[in-house]
Amino acid sequence: MVLADGDAGTIASPTCAAGVGDIVYVDLPKWNPNRRGKSLGSVESVKAVSDIYSPVSGEIAEINESLADAPEKLNSDPHGDAWLSKSG
């Protein structure tokens, strides 16, 4: 899901948490161009490891590094504090 703000967008993934259960680790996006339909990163839960696929193409401008220390935010606030990356 992309939350648009002018020419920039914030990538959030409310569905990644819904299907995998309690998230215990997030492999954050890398600082390189994002490609629609390609893996942006992954999440690890008590059930499985799942890729997160990018909904858009573009340059990554910011990564939510707070998820490295608190991956459980993806379960509790996927539309707010648990955004994955921002592109512009």
VEXMI-5052 format. One record per residue: z, y, x of N, C-alpha, C, CB in turn; residue in one letter. Coordinates in pm, whole numbers, padded with zeros to 5 digits, always signed. Glycine has a CB too. Example, Ala and Ser with C-alpha at 12.3 -4.5 7.8 and 13.67 -1.06 7.14 Angstrom:
2
+00780-00569+01319+00780-00450+01230+00780-00330+01320+00905-00447+01131A;+00708-00225+01285+00714-00106+01367+00787+00003+01290+00572-00060+01408S;
//
This chain:
88
+00000-00115+00084+00000+00000+00000+00000+00123+00089+00120-00001-00096M;-00080+00223+00053-00088+00347+00129-00040+00461+00040-00233+00373+00181V;+00056+00536+00089+00106+00655+00020+00037+00774+00084+00263+00667+00028L;-00055+00839+00011-00135+00948+00064-00058+01079+00065-00263+00964-00016A;-00081+01157+00172-00023+01290+00183-00126+01376+00255+00115+01288+00260D;-00218+01436+00180-00326+01513+00240-00420+01420+00316-00271+01622+00333G;-00442+01450+00444-00530+01368+00527-00456+01253+00595-00596+01453+00631D;-00325+01244+00574-00245+01139+00636-00205+01035+00533-00119+01199+00703A;-00168+00919+00581-00121+00813+00492-00007+00736+00553-00235+00719+00457G;+00083+00689+00468+00195+00606+00512+00174+00467+00458+00331+00665+00464T;+00177+00368+00547+00158+00229+00506+00294+00166+00480+00080+00149+00615I;+00309+00116+00360+00430+00046+00318+00388-00091+00267+00509+00127+00209A;+00480-00185+00265+00445-00320+00222+00550-00378+00129+00427-00411+00343S;+00550-00335+00003+00649-00390-00090+00628-00537-00119+00644-00314-00219P;+00506-00587-00105+00481-00727-00136+00522-00821-00024+00335-00747-00167T;+00531-00773+00100+00567-00865+00208+00709-00917+00189+00553-00796+00345C;+00798-00833+00142+00936-00875+00122+00951-00966+00001+01026-00754+00107A;+00869-00943-00100+00883-01018-00224+00856-01168-00206+00790-00962-00328A;+00761-01202-00121+00722-01341-00110+00792-01422-00003+00581-01348-00087G;+00856-01357+00092+00910-01432+00205+01062-01444+00207+00866-01369+00331V;+01131-01372+00123+01277-01381+00121+01341-01279+00212+01322-01520+00161G;+01462-01306+00257+01536-01211+00340+01472-01197+00478+01683-01256+00355D;+01430-01076+00510+01362-01050+00636+01465-01031+00748+01270-00924+00625I;+01440-01101+00861+01533-01096+00974+01470-01035+01099+01583-01235+01005V;+01336-01018+01102+01268-00962+01218+01136-00902+01174+01245-01071+01327Y;+01099-00788+01236+00971-00724+01209+00898-00704+01341+00989-00589+01134V;+00775-00753+01349+00688-00726+01463+00612-00599+01425+00589-00848+01495D;+00649-00488+01486+00594-00359+01448+00448-00344+01490+00676-00248+01510L;+00376-00256+01419+00237-00228+01456+00228-00177+01599+00174-00127+01360P;+00114-00199+01662+00091-00151+01798+00022-00015+01793+00006-00253+01879K;+00029+00057+01903-00034+00188+01910-00182+00173+01941+00034+00276+02017W;-00258+00133+01845-00402+00123+01861-00468+00143+01725-00443-00014+01924N;-00599+00154+01722-00662+00172+01591-00630+00057+01495-00814+00186+01607P;-00608+00092+01375-00578+00003+01264-00709-00039+01198-00482+00072+01162N;-00728-00162+01167-00849-00207+01100-00814-00267+00965-00927-00309+01186R;-00880-00221+00862-00856-00273+00728-00878-00424+00725-00948-00203+00624R;-00782-00496+00668-00792-00640+00656-00745-00717+00778-00931-00677+00626G;-00714-00648+00887-00664-00713+01008-00512-00705+01012-00726-00647+01136K;-00453-00791+01092-00307-00793+01102-00254-00664+01163-00262-00914+01186S;-00158-00605+01095-00093-00483+01140+00036-00516+01214-00064-00390+01021L;+00093-00630+01182+00219-00676+01239+00261-00800+01162+00328-00565+01233G;+00386-00837+01175+00434-00954+01100+00581-00938+01067+00410-01083+01181S;+00624-01016+00971+00765-01021+00934+00812-01165+00943+00789-00963+00792V;+00936-01181+00985+00996-01313+00992+01114-01314+00896+01041-01350+01138E;+01117-01417+00814+01229-01431+00720+01296-01564+00745+01180-01420+00572S;+01395-01594+00663+01462-01723+00674+01368-01835+00631+01591-01724+00590V;+01259-01802+00560+01164-01902+00512+01043-01921+00602+01117-01864+00376K;+00986-01810+00656+00858-01820+00726+00829-01693+00804+00744-01847+00626A;+00722-01699+00884+00666-01581+00950+00536-01550+00878+00644-01605+01105V;+00517-01422+00841+00398-01382+00767+00336-01259+00829+00431-01357+00619S;+00203-01258+00837+00132-01140+00883+00134-01033+00775-00012-01175+00923D;+00129-00909+00818+00112-00795+00729-00028-00742+00758+00224-00683+00751I;-00113-00739+00656-00250-00696+00673-00266-00549+00635-00344-00783+00591Y;-00341-00477+00715-00360-00335+00692-00450-00309+00572-00419-00269+00816S;-00409-00221+00482-00492-00187+00367-00600-00084+00400-00406-00135+00255P;-00592-00020+00517-00688+00085+00556-00718+00077+00705-00632+00225+00521V;-00826+00143+00745-00859+00161+00887-00819+00301+00929-01010+00135+00913S;-00784+00318+01055-00750+00450+01106-00662+00442+01228-00680+00532+00999G;-00634+00557+01285-00548+00566+01403-00402+00566+01360-00581+00693+01484E;-00320+00493+01432-00176+00494+01405-00116+00617+01471-00108+00362+01456I;-00049+00701+01390+00011+00824+01441+00161+00809+01464-00015+00938+01344A;+00223+00718+01389+00368+00699+01400+00404+00559+01355+00444+00805+01316E;+00504+00500+01418+00554+00367+01384+00701+00382+01347+00535+00265+01503I;+00743+00311+01245+00883+00317+01201+00968+00225+01289+00895+00277+01050N;+01009+00278+01402+01082+00199+01500+01222+00159+01452+01093+00275+01629E;+01272+00224+01348+01405+00188+01297+01407+00047+01238+01450+00289+01192S;+01289-00005+01202+01283-00141+01147+01316-00248+01252+01144-00168+01090L;+01302-00215+01379+01335-00311+01485+01485-00344+01481+01296-00256+01624A;+01568-00244+01450+01713-00264+01443+01762-00299+01304+01783-00140+01492D;+01681-00271+01203+01724-00296+01064+01608-00349+00980+01780-00167+01001A;+01556-00469+01013+01441-00523+00939+01471-00549+00792+01395-00651+01002P;+01599-00564+00757+01636-00590+00618+01601-00474+00526+01785-00620+00609E;+01572-00355+00583+01527-00242+00500+01403-00277+00420+01499-00119+00589K;+01319-00367+00474+01199-00407+00401+01234-00475+00269+01114-00501+00486L;+01349-00540+00262+01393-00602+00137+01449-00499+00040+01498-00709+00165N;+01521-00400+00092+01592-00309+00004+01518-00179-00028+01723-00275+00065S;+01430-00132+00061+01366-00003+00038+01222+00001+00092+01449+00108+00104D;+01135-00088+00044+00999-00096+00100+00914+00027+00071+00930-00217+00045P;+00946+00106-00031+00870+00226-00064+00924+00350+00003+00868+00246-00214H;+01043+00341+00062+01108+00459+00121+01127+00446+00269+01241+00483+00056G;+01251+00417+00311+01285+00412+00453+01216+00299+00531+01432+00398+00467D;+01161+00203+00463+01103+00087+00532+00951+00095+00544+01140-00039+00460A;+00895+00215+00549+00751+00226+00574+00721+00165+00711+00704+00375+00567W;+00599+00117+00731+00563+00049+00855+00500+00144+00957+00467-00064+00825L;+00398+00215+00914+00331+00307+01007+00269+00422+00929+00223+00233+01090S;+00236+00527+01004+00169+00641+00946+00040+00663+01024+00259+00769+00949K;-00063+00696+00953-00189+00725+01019-00241+00860+00973-00292+00615+00990S;-00324+00918+01057-00372+01051+01023-00516+01070+01061-00288+01155+01090G;
//
